[in-house]
Amino acid sequence: MRPYALVLSLAVACAPCATQAASTAAAGTTVVKYSANAMTAKRVVKGNCWTSSIASPRADAYRCMANDEIYDPCFKIDPSSAGCPSDLAANAGIVIDLTKPLPPPQSPSPNREAFAMVLQSGATCNRATGTVVADYPYYCSGERGVCQAPDLSKTQPAYFVKCATPKDAMHVINVTSTLVKTIYE
């Protein structure tokens, strides 16, 4: 086979791969600065927020409790209420009617961080607020298991993360890279 025929054959064979990668990247990532003010309340409960959020470094994010359940993150709506998103796609969640004043806000992190993300597969990933698999702080619905954090240090048209299946507390298997469709910060 002539050298140029081999190159042409390889180019034709790889064209679908390049097209798929380009269309995946072209799909891009939407970054949402979440606001609880626009959230639809699925229910309103009495409770309190006792500390800053573990899931979100934002100054208006808190860790709250109502009816013996912990909600994190919850975002300040006003001095007497906080909204805790439970269905990001529908922008709905729990509103906590505060029984105590909010604690002083934490200093916002200089780094942007996601508290949740939706992958190309449709899996929703939430930042863990307890024990995490090493370097994989997001727990995801569906087959994805756990994911690494997106690098939000630079603005990009599309963000990709590594996701895997936990093997144990320190190790993962089946690592793949996937497009993040939506990032909530």
Helices and strands as residue ranges (DSSP letters): H 3-27, E 30-32, G 36-38, E 40-52, E 61-66, E 69-78, E 81-87, E 92-98, E 116-119, E 124-127, E 138-140, G 142-144, E 146-147, E 159-166, E 172-184
